Amino acid sequence: MRILFLGNSFTFFHDLPEMVAELLNAEVKGNLRGGAYLHQHIDPSDELCAVTHKLLTEERWDYVVLQDQSQGPITHPMEFTRAVAALSQMIRAAGATPVLYETWAYEEGSDTLASTGMTFFEMQKKLSAEYRTAAEANQALLAPVGQVFAASRKTIQLYDVGDHYHPSSAGSQLAAETIAATIQMDQAR
């Protein structure tokens, strides 16, 4: 199995693609850049776009995991929706299945969360809704990492203690397990 990851630091922290590779005995590759939005992968003026196009047209993939900037689906919903639609079409044309990697609300009680003007539950509800709507509209798989984070946040230290929004090593492991389980459920069908 071959899996391509398109995303940013929420994906590359603690080498999440390699964690998924180990869980699924898969080969992985990523086109990742800190702070990147998915719409950059379809913008011809952005280097991410050229690399993504080359990876999707010159290599074979079974799954392509899409992860937007942490607030992107909320702050730029039209760009998010447009990017997921365009990328899902490209991914299917390449013979692969798109997987949306739903991100999480920032850590409760942190200045980072306070800067959004939302509560933890408001942020998570909005992120989950945008990812779910995009997955349904594009017949993409949804890896509900944000929802799993919300359910596990009191028992596992999921957040980087320095910034309260990037994943800790345990957070990346939980995200990898959720993505792997999503792909395994699809394969079992």
C-alpha positions in Angstrom: 0.0 0.0 0.0 1.2 3.5 -0.9 0.0 6.6 0.9 0.7 10.3 0.0 0.3 13.0 2.7 -0.5 16.6 1.7 -0.4 19.0 4.7 1.7 20.9 7.1 3.3 20.6 10.6 0.2 18.9 12.0 1.3 16.0 9.7 5.1 16.2 9.9 5.4 16.7 13.7 6.9 13.4 15.1 6.9 12.0 11.6 3.2 11.0 11.6 3.4 9.5 8.0 6.1 7.0 9.3 3.8 6.1 12.2 1.0 5.4 9.8 3.4 3.4 7.6 4.4 1.2 10.5 0.7 0.6 11.5 -0.3 -0.3 8.0 2.9 -1.8 6.6 2.7 0.9 3.9 5.1 3.0 1.9 4.5 6.8 2.5 5.6 10.1 1.1 4.6 13.6 1.9 4.4 17.0 0.3 4.4 19.0 3.5 5.2 22.6 4.4 4.7 24.4 7.8 1.6 26.5 7.8 0.4 25.3 4.4 -3.2 25.4 3.3 -4.7 22.8 1.0 -5.6 25.5 -1.6 -1.8 26.0 -2.2 -1.7 22.5 -3.7 -4.0 23.7 -6.5 -2.4 27.2 -7.0 -0.1 27.0 -10.0 1.9 29.9 -8.6 2.8 27.8 -5.5 5.6 25.2 -5.5 3.4 22.8 -3.5 1.1 22.6 -6.5 3.8 21.6 -9.0 5.1 18.9 -6.6 1.6 17.6 -5.8 0.7 17.4 -9.5 3.9 15.5 -10.3 3.4 13.1 -7.4 -0.2 12.4 -8.5 0.6 12.0 -12.2 3.9 10.2 -12.0 3.4 7.8 -9.1 0.8 5.3 -8.0 -1.0 5.8 -4.7 -3.7 3.9 -2.9 -4.7 6.8 -0.5 -3.9 10.5 -0.3 -4.3 12.1 3.1 -5.3 15.8 3.0 -4.8 18.0 6.0 -5.5 21.8 5.9 -4.0 24.6 8.0 -5.3 24.2 11.6 -7.9 26.9 11.3 -8.2 26.9 7.5 -11.6 25.2 7.2 -13.1 27.8 9.6 -11.2 30.9 8.5 -11.1 30.2 4.8 -14.1 27.8 4.2 -14.5 28.6 0.5 -10.9 27.9 -0.3 -11.0 24.8 1.8 -14.1 23.5 0.0 -12.7 24.4 -3.4 -9.3 22.7 -2.6 -10.8 19.5 -1.3 -13.0 19.2 -4.4 -10.2 19.8 -6.8 -7.7 17.6 -5.0 -10.3 14.8 -4.6 -10.9 14.9 -8.3 -7.2 14.7 -9.1 -6.7 11.9 -6.5 -9.5 9.8 -8.0 -8.2 10.4 -11.5 -4.9 9.0 -10.3 -6.7 5.9 -9.0 -6.4 6.7 -5.3 -8.9 7.4 -2.5 -8.9 10.8 -0.8 -8.8 10.8 3.1 -9.5 14.0 5.0 -7.4 14.3 8.2 -9.7 16.3 10.5 -7.7 18.5 12.8 -8.5 19.5 16.4 -9.4 22.5 18.5 -6.5 24.2 20.3 -5.8 23.2 23.9 -8.4 24.2 26.4 -7.4 27.1 28.6 -4.5 28.2 26.3 -3.8 31.7 25.0 -3.7 30.1 21.6 -7.3 29.0 21.9 -8.3 32.3 23.4 -6.8 34.2 20.4 -9.5 32.5 18.2 -12.4 34.0 20.1 -13.9 30.5 20.3 -14.3 28.0 23.1 -12.8 24.5 22.7 -16.1 23.0 21.8 -17.0 25.8 19.4 -13.8 25.4 17.5 -14.0 21.6 17.4 -17.6 21.6 16.3 -16.8 24.0 13.4 -13.8 22.0 12.3 -15.6 18.7 12.4 -18.6 20.2 10.5 -16.4 21.6 7.7 -14.4 18.4 7.3 -17.5 16.2 7.4 -19.3 18.3 4.8 -16.2 18.3 2.5 -15.8 14.5 2.9 -19.5 13.8 2.1 -19.5 16.2 -0.9 -16.4 14.5 -2.4 -17.0 10.9 -1.3 -13.8 11.1 0.6 -12.9 9.1 3.7 -12.9 11.1 7.0 -10.3 10.4 9.6 -12.0 12.1 12.6 -8.8 12.9 14.5 -10.2 16.1 16.0 -13.1 14.2 17.5 -10.8 11.6 18.9 -8.6 14.3 20.4 -11.7 15.9 22.0 -12.7 12.6 23.6 -9.1 11.8 24.8 -7.9 15.2 25.9 -8.4 14.6 29.6 -6.5 11.3 29.7 -3.6 11.9 27.3 -1.2 14.8 26.9 -2.1 15.5 23.2 -0.6 19.0 22.8 2.9 20.3 22.5 3.5 22.1 25.8 5.2 25.0 24.0 2.4 26.2 21.8 -0.8 24.3 22.8 -1.9 23.5 19.3 0.7 21.2 17.6 0.5 17.6 18.6 2.7 16.0 21.3 4.3 12.7 20.4 1.3 11.0 22.0 -1.0 13.3 19.9 0.7 12.4 16.7 0.5 8.7 17.6 -3.3 9.0 18.3 -3.7 10.9 14.9 -1.7 8.1 13.1 -3.8 5.4 14.7 -7.1 7.2 13.7 -5.9 7.6 10.1 -4.7 4.0 10.0 -8.1 2.8 11.4 -10.0 4.8 8.8 -8.0 3.2 6.0 -8.3 -0.3 7.5 -12.1 0.1 7.7 -12.2 1.2 4.0 -10.1 -1.9 3.0 -12.4 -4.2 5.0 -15.4 -3.1 2.8 
